[in-house]
């Protein structure tokens, strides 16, 4: 409301309104003319003192007190303090500025190219750059300044028109005593009192020409113009708000207000700086703002956004110009003024409280949000032609040659609509992948699982490697299951992910896909085994590895989930179902136990899914992921989180499993050690509490599974065999199957695993282990098959394969699982 | 605001190897608009080096210069001032002010720059200025004891010229400044 009043108040005087918006003139709607005048005068005084200080003439003799040290102050002096040095630096700046000024608005004619205007612009820019040496002069600043000067000039022209029309109001009358004008023959002139109360003078008009000479008769706008320009009001001539003499001062104040943002959020100067000061991430602010643009676009118009990503069009290629000059180069001057009216009308105050998280700094104020929304609405305007482009060059060409015959009002209306979205997006924690586009990001926003976007630490380069692996495995582009996503945003996310996964990597540095990996981690974490043999590479590995070595963990310790390249959700489901059948537990376990150094993200995802299904279906058969993280820290994190989740959930497991656990624990120390290992692992290296919390949340769904997993860990011991026999007496056949399978696997693989475990660290070990595991898997498959063919419960060559139970119902599924196993083993053997 | 560098008598390579490092560090290209050199460089390499500092280079012939194409005297106009350039070995007695004044009247210049004595001198004389920038390398001279490397930088600004003298004394660069104002009426 107040804003509207302000608008109405100065609707004809752009320069005054802009000065109010930029914070130079007082903002409150009821600010009187005097206050405006005073503020104007103050700003002008500031400018003059600045000028005196900065513009240095080395010829001018110094003050008396100062001893001229010619060693310092000579023209050739390299001393940075010398006034000559400053002079030369100023000369350098001036040369740069002149280069740009000579090309400023050459078509818009004569005004900007006149020497007087050019000189003024040059001085203003020089002054600002000297005042802000950290920014220097950058191309584009002159284009920000030019419209400001233009509106000032326009208003002054308006003033002179008013002056012509209402000459009497500008007469120099002191104390109401009229000065006789030479050409005035009237005996009585209207009295002009300082407060412009001329209500009594109406009757004197009759002797005059048609000019009105009372302020009250004039429309309020003109009245305001006159009041603002009264040479005898507050602050005298310095306070004349619309003054030609002080145009330079006013332009400087406006420029400064625009560049500094008036203690608000959007500071244009930041867009010119290459450093990352002032942005919320480690990116230069303009890059971040460009990515904010893309982010908003992705929400509003995902198809166009994806098109951009496909073509690898980076936002800052065109957004840089748009943002730095506030669309100055895209629209003609008059349209630009309309747009800037709206931009400045939005307040620049920070909308968020200081401790709120936000995604983009630019979107933290209404003005910044409007700017972003304006850019997106421009993109939408040429959407169809953009979507028709095939290569990035043609797309960019269209973007950089924005059509000129457009209805600006429509664009602005659309931008208004988008503005609120932009603000909401800034704080939304249902986080999108902010890095879906190709900009380099360092911040990772957590996924939907948590309510606060944690700032995950920067992952090392290796993570991107796993990203690639994961994508390779997912050649068909299946997206990982998104278990908890329910809102449309996640669907969008999924879609973009799908598209994204099919794309080659962008030229950004490794960090971009961190979010993806984080998401994957969230899913995988649950599946990961707590055991970690090849953690030598990881910081924490020694302890755990040592423990592992002590405990002589079998395969389980070493391996990660196999890359189920061909694994699709359906298959995993099948596997999940297979889990119900005991021998299939072996099948299930085998792939799980295959250690692949590749990221098992997708596997984990599917596994989790199928496991979840299995759990939810009430199956008792545990699905164990004998996944051990390889050499990646993310795996470590996953494992840690998983271990933490396991430990947190351990008490929540099935009662049966608990019973088993208890039995097991009573049997061997190793078991307890296992748990201790995992706990230790988790406690030792739990780098990311957020991630763990995340995964804990995720893993809550999988409690039964986790407890079973834990059980598996225990079982994965050479001494498990004893446990196996014990547990074989347990109620659950499936569990027995698992046990036996574990034991069989352990038997088969323990030697290898042990050997590998004790080997030197490195990928070679993992590779060797993988190969071994593949072979073992194959063996186990054979075992299973033989078991199938033989009578029930009659184990083949593998000992301790007692009480194998092949549920009749499970045979078919068993076969399917076996085929799957085969594939996995093939994969592994290829490695 | 024209910066004019005046130097000479380097005698490279015969009597000196090169200009002092501290001088060379101060002479960066881009600041100076003109260079006037009194002579006795002596070799082409020095000429090229000076050319790299500023493209507008004026040299007169000294007796040891190997390039015989340099003129004996030269006059040029910079801003409001007319400058005259000569090596000075032609003017006998060497370094004598009256004789140099004769040369100045002959050339009809406001500022006369000569060398050969390897000693810095700046006179205000009959409405004009006679400047001897000395030897930029501090080369040996048979007529001067204890030669210090020196050169002169003139800042010509309208009707006023400020002469900065750079001398290397005891390894330190000392700078001095002299103001000259051209009187409205030219000396006859």
Interface residues (C-beta under 8 A of the other chain):
Chain A: X59 X68 X70 X71 X74 X75 X76 X77 X78 X88
Chain B: X1 X3 X25 X26 X27 X28 X31 X153 X155 X157 X160 X162 X164 X166 X173 X174 X175 X176 X177
